Amino acid sequence: MRRVSKNRYLDALLKLVLFSAITHIIILLYKSISTADPVIMNYFNILDLELFFKGIEKGTLSQVLSFVVVLGIYVTIFFLFTRNWDAEKK
C-alpha cells in the first residue's frame, strides 16, 4: 500500500480516517438504497450540518446544492492537490 505521509504515525492515522470515511459512505449508500431515501446521501446530511442549520438537508434545492458542493470540492482537490500524471509519463 502506498504511503500517504512520510511520518509512520500520521500515515496510519490518515489511512484510518480514509477507511472509516469509505465505510461510512458505503453504509449510508446501502441505507439510502434500501429505504429509497436520497436525503441520506445528501452531503449536508453526511456532514451533519443539520445540527447547526435545521432542515438544510431537505428539499430539491438542497439535493442540487449538495451535488454542486461535492463536485466543487472534487475539482478543487483534483487541480490543487494532484500531480499532472501526463507530464510525468513523458
MDTraj code that builds the backbone (N, CA, C; nanometers):
import mdtraj as md
import numpy as np

residues = "MET ARG ARG VAL SER LYS ASN ARG TYR LEU ASP ALA LEU LEU LYS LEU VAL LEU PHE SER ALA ILE THR HIS ILE ILE ILE LEU LEU TYR LYS SER ILE SER THR ALA ASP PRO VAL ILE MET ASN TYR PHE ASN ILE LEU ASP LEU GLU LEU PHE PHE LYS GLY ILE GLU LYS GLY THR LEU SER GLN VAL LEU SER PHE VAL VAL VAL LEU GLY ILE TYR VAL THR ILE PHE PHE LEU PHE THR ARG ASN TRP ASP ALA GLU LYS LYS".split()
xyz = np.array([
    [0.0851, -0.1181, 0.0000],
    [0.0000, 0.0000, 0.0000],
    [0.0896, 0.1244, 0.0000],
    [0.0504, 0.2227, -0.0775],
    [0.1293, 0.3460, -0.0864],
    [0.1259, 0.4253, 0.0426],
    [0.2347, 0.4947, 0.0679],
    [0.2395, 0.5829, 0.1837],
    [0.1724, 0.7147, 0.1490],
    [0.0954, 0.7652, 0.2419],
    [0.0301, 0.8941, 0.2244],
    [0.1183, 1.0035, 0.2843],
    [0.1888, 0.9664, 0.3894],
    [0.2754, 1.0598, 0.4601],
    [0.4075, 0.9907, 0.4909],
    [0.5123, 1.0685, 0.5057],
    [0.6423, 1.0115, 0.5414],
    [0.6465, 0.9700, 0.6882],
    [0.5651, 1.0373, 0.7692],
    [0.5573, 1.0027, 0.9109],
    [0.4685, 0.8797, 0.9265],
    [0.5224, 0.7765, 0.9869],
    [0.4525, 0.6484, 1.0014],
    [0.3216, 0.6595, 1.0790],
    [0.3242, 0.7370, 1.1858],
    [0.2064, 0.7514, 1.2712],
    [0.0964, 0.8321, 1.2001],
    [0.1370, 0.9372, 1.1329],
    [0.0419, 1.0178, 1.0567],
    [-0.0145, 0.9372, 0.9397],
    [0.0694, 0.8588, 0.8756],
    [0.0265, 0.7746, 0.7651],
    [-0.0832, 0.6773, 0.8111],
    [-0.0620, 0.6133, 0.9247],
    [-0.1611, 0.5197, 0.9786],
    [-0.2902, 0.5926, 1.0147],
    [-0.2793, 0.7112, 1.0721],
    [-0.3974, 0.7895, 1.1093],
    [-0.4770, 0.8312, 0.9859],
    [-0.4098, 0.8786, 0.8834],
    [-0.4775, 0.9206, 0.7610],
    [-0.5472, 0.8028, 0.6921],
    [-0.4820, 0.6875, 0.6923],
    [-0.5440, 0.5684, 0.6333],
    [-0.6638, 0.5218, 0.7158],
    [-0.6565, 0.5366, 0.8472],
    [-0.7709, 0.5040, 0.9332],
    [-0.8899, 0.5951, 0.9015],
    [-0.8638, 0.7240, 0.8885],
    [-0.9706, 0.8199, 0.8574],
    [-1.0294, 0.7902, 0.7196],
    [-0.9457, 0.7616, 0.6219],
    [-0.9938, 0.7299, 0.4872],
    [-1.0769, 0.6014, 0.4880],
    [-1.0298, 0.4987, 0.5555],
    [-1.1033, 0.3729, 0.5654],
    [-1.2389, 0.3945, 0.6327],
    [-1.2395, 0.4718, 0.7406],
    [-1.3642, 0.4987, 0.8133],
    [-1.4626, 0.5765, 0.7266],
    [-1.4125, 0.6741, 0.6532],
    [-1.4987, 0.7545, 0.5662],
    [-1.5587, 0.6694, 0.4542],
    [-1.4780, 0.5842, 0.3938],
    [-1.5277, 0.4974, 0.2872],
    [-1.6328, 0.4011, 0.3413],
    [-1.6056, 0.3428, 0.4568],
    [-1.7012, 0.2521, 0.5202],
    [-1.8317, 0.3250, 0.5515],
    [-1.8212, 0.4460, 0.6025],
    [-1.9378, 0.5273, 0.6357],
    [-2.0240, 0.5541, 0.5119],
    [-1.9603, 0.5905, 0.4029],
    [-2.0327, 0.6187, 0.2784],
    [-2.0995, 0.4920, 0.2250],
    [-2.0318, 0.3790, 0.2326],
    [-2.0907, 0.2526, 0.1862],
    [-2.2153, 0.2185, 0.2680],
    [-2.2076, 0.2346, 0.3988],
    [-2.3222, 0.2077, 0.4857],
    [-2.4378, 0.3020, 0.4524],
    [-2.4075, 0.4315, 0.4357],
    [-2.5122, 0.5271, 0.4019],
    [-2.5736, 0.4996, 0.2647],
    [-2.4908, 0.4599, 0.1697],
    [-2.5411, 0.4268, 0.0363],
    [-2.6358, 0.3074, 0.0440],
    [-2.5974, 0.2058, 0.1179],
    [-2.6841, 0.0886, 0.1358],
    [-2.8165, 0.1293, 0.2005],
    [-2.8081, 0.2095, 0.3064],
    [-2.9284, 0.2542, 0.3763],
    [-3.0164, 0.3401, 0.2852],
    [-2.9556, 0.4266, 0.2073],
    [-3.0294, 0.5128, 0.1153],
    [-3.1031, 0.4310, 0.0099],
    [-3.0369, 0.3297, -0.0439],
    [-3.0989, 0.2446, -0.1457],
    [-3.2073, 0.1571, -0.0840],
    [-3.1792, 0.0983, 0.0319],
    [-3.2769, 0.0061, 0.0921],
    [-3.4023, 0.0777, 0.1420],
    [-3.3906, 0.2039, 0.1792],
    [-3.5074, 0.2793, 0.2262],
    [-3.5646, 0.3713, 0.1189],
    [-3.4986, 0.3774, 0.0033],
    [-3.5383, 0.4665, -0.1069],
    [-3.5472, 0.6120, -0.0597],
    [-3.4503, 0.6514, 0.0220],
    [-3.4461, 0.7875, 0.0770],
    [-3.3163, 0.8563, 0.0331],
    [-3.3213, 0.9375, -0.0732],
    [-3.1991, 1.0023, -0.1220],
    [-3.1426, 1.1076, -0.0265],
    [-3.2230, 1.1547, 0.0686],
    [-3.1753, 1.2556, 0.1646],
    [-3.0590, 1.2008, 0.2468],
    [-3.0541, 1.0702, 0.2652],
    [-2.9451, 1.0084, 0.3425],
    [-2.8105, 1.0372, 0.2767],
    [-2.8065, 1.0436, 0.1432],
    [-2.6808, 1.0668, 0.0713],
    [-2.6536, 1.2150, 0.0459],
    [-2.7374, 1.3039, 0.0964],
    [-2.7147, 1.4476, 0.0840],
    [-2.5865, 1.4832, 0.1600],
    [-2.4955, 1.5531, 0.0943],
    [-2.3648, 1.5847, 0.1543],
    [-2.3789, 1.6649, 0.2829],
    [-2.4781, 1.7541, 0.2871],
    [-2.5009, 1.8325, 0.4083],
    [-2.5456, 1.7417, 0.5230],
    [-2.6210, 1.6392, 0.4897],
    [-2.6644, 1.5409, 0.5885],
    [-2.5470, 1.4557, 0.6357],
    [-2.4617, 1.4142, 0.5437],
    [-2.3448, 1.3335, 0.5782],
    [-2.2532, 1.4103, 0.6731],
    [-2.2389, 1.5394, 0.6497],
    [-2.1547, 1.6224, 0.7366],
    [-2.2236, 1.6619, 0.8670],
    [-2.3520, 1.6249, 0.8815],
    [-2.4331, 1.6601, 0.9987],
    [-2.4487, 1.8111, 1.0151],
    [-2.4533, 1.8823, 0.9044],
    [-2.4723, 2.0273, 0.9106],
    [-2.6100, 2.0654, 0.9622],
    [-2.7038, 1.9693, 0.9600],
    [-2.8367, 1.9995, 1.0131],
    [-2.8323, 2.0232, 1.1640],
    [-2.7230, 1.9868, 1.2280],
    [-2.7068, 2.0185, 1.3707],
    [-2.6940, 2.1692, 1.3920],
    [-2.6403, 2.2379, 1.2926],
    [-2.6218, 2.3826, 1.3013],
    [-2.7277, 2.4591, 1.2222],
    [-2.7705, 2.4009, 1.1107],
    [-2.8682, 2.4656, 1.0237],
    [-2.9854, 2.3695, 1.0049],
    [-3.0881, 2.3853, 1.0836],
    [-3.2030, 2.2950, 1.0803],
    [-3.2653, 2.2900, 0.9405],
    [-3.2875, 2.1689, 0.8907],
    [-3.3542, 2.1491, 0.7638],
    [-3.2694, 2.1704, 0.6404],
    [-3.1381, 2.1900, 0.6568],
    [-3.0522, 2.2166, 0.5402],
    [-3.0475, 2.0979, 0.4444],
    [-3.0742, 1.9789, 0.4939],
    [-3.0642, 1.8600, 0.4103],
    [-3.1934, 1.8280, 0.3364],
    [-3.2973, 1.9064, 0.3563],
    [-3.4282, 1.8768, 0.2972],
    [-3.4561, 1.9645, 0.1759],
    [-3.5252, 1.9061, 0.0799],
    [-3.5681, 1.9819, -0.0368],
    [-3.4837, 1.9564, -0.1598],
    [-3.5424, 1.9860, -0.2742],
    [-3.4763, 1.9652, -0.4026],
    [-3.3552, 2.0559, -0.4184],
    [-3.3677, 2.1804, -0.3774],
    [-3.2549, 2.2741, -0.3874],
    [-3.1355, 2.2238, -0.3072],
    [-3.1609, 2.1700, -0.1911],
    [-3.0538, 2.1161, -0.1080],
    [-2.9838, 1.9994, -0.1769],
    [-3.0608, 1.9140, -0.2430],
    [-3.0014, 1.7997, -0.3137],
    [-2.9107, 1.8481, -0.4265],
    [-2.9575, 1.9477, -0.4997],
    [-2.8781, 2.0027, -0.6103],
    [-2.7529, 2.0715, -0.5562],
    [-2.7688, 2.1555, -0.4544],
    [-2.6534, 2.2247, -0.3949],
    [-2.5542, 2.1263, -0.3359],
    [-2.6044, 2.0203, -0.2766],
    [-2.5178, 1.9171, -0.2211],
    [-2.4282, 1.8585, -0.3298],
    [-2.4880, 1.8249, -0.4447],
    [-2.4112, 1.7711, -0.5564],
    [-2.3098, 1.8732, -0.6079],
    [-2.3517, 1.9988, -0.6199],
    [-2.2628, 2.1045, -0.6690],
    [-2.1447, 2.1244, -0.5733],
    [-2.1699, 2.1212, -0.4433],
    [-2.0628, 2.1373, -0.3441],
    [-1.9637, 2.0212, -0.3529],
    [-2.0144, 1.8981, -0.3619],
    [-1.9262, 1.7815, -0.3738],
    [-1.8424, 1.7907, -0.5007],
    [-1.9053, 1.8266, -0.6111],
    [-1.8333, 1.8407, -0.7373],
    [-1.7276, 1.9505, -0.7275],
    [-1.7630, 2.0618, -0.6656],
    [-1.6675, 2.1716, -0.6481],
    [-1.5480, 2.1322, -0.5628],
    [-1.5730, 2.0593, -0.4560],
    [-1.4633, 2.0127, -0.3700],
    [-1.3745, 1.9155, -0.4466],
    [-1.4367, 1.8242, -0.5222],
    [-1.3596, 1.7280, -0.6006],
    [-1.2695, 1.7981, -0.7023],
    [-1.3260, 1.8910, -0.7774],
    [-1.2493, 1.9628, -0.8801],
    [-1.1354, 2.0418, -0.8156],
    [-1.1628, 2.1060, -0.7031],
    [-1.0585, 2.1807, -0.6316],
    [-0.9452, 2.0889, -0.5892],
    [-0.9789, 1.9760, -0.5290],
    [-0.8764, 1.8806, -0.4864],
    [-0.7998, 1.8270, -0.6064],
    [-0.8728, 1.7960, -0.7135],
    [-0.8092, 1.7425, -0.8329],
    [-0.7038, 1.8380, -0.8882],
    [-0.7385, 1.9648, -0.9007],
    [-0.6455, 2.0595, -0.9615],
    [-0.5387, 2.1114, -0.8661],
    [-0.5681, 2.1204, -0.7383],
    [-0.4709, 2.1760, -0.6452],
    [-0.3809, 2.0721, -0.5776],
    [-0.4302, 1.9502, -0.5620],
    [-0.3564, 1.8542, -0.4803],
    [-0.3160, 1.7263, -0.5516],
    [-0.3357, 1.7182, -0.6813],
    [-0.2897, 1.6002, -0.7542],
    [-0.1851, 1.6429, -0.8547],
    [-0.0991, 1.5487, -0.8854],
    [0.0069, 1.5779, -0.9819],
    [-0.0463, 1.5664, -1.1234],
    [0.0242, 1.6260, -1.2137],
    [-0.0085, 1.6129, -1.3546],
    [0.0510, 1.4821, -1.4038],
    [-0.0305, 1.3775, -1.4091],
    [0.0186, 1.2430, -1.4409],
    [0.0715, 1.2354, -1.5858],
    [0.0118, 1.3096, -1.6774],
    [0.0555, 1.3048, -1.8164],
    [0.1972, 1.3584, -1.8325],
    [0.2310, 1.4630, -1.7599],
    [0.3649, 1.5223, -1.7690],
    [0.4698, 1.4280, -1.7143],
    [0.4361, 1.3478, -1.6156],
    [0.5319, 1.2562, -1.5550],
    [0.5627, 1.1377, -1.6465],
    [0.4694, 1.0996, -1.7327],
    [0.4885, 0.9840, -1.8198],
    [0.5889, 1.0122, -1.9309],
    [0.6078, 1.1385, -1.9655],
    [0.6974, 1.1746, -2.0774],
    [0.8415, 1.1703, -2.0372],
])
top = md.Topology()
chain = top.add_chain()
for i, resn in enumerate(residues, 1):
    res = top.add_residue(resn, chain, resSeq=i)
    for name in ("N", "CA", "C"):
        top.add_atom(name, md.element.get_by_symbol(name[0]), res)
traj = md.Trajectory(xyz[None], top)
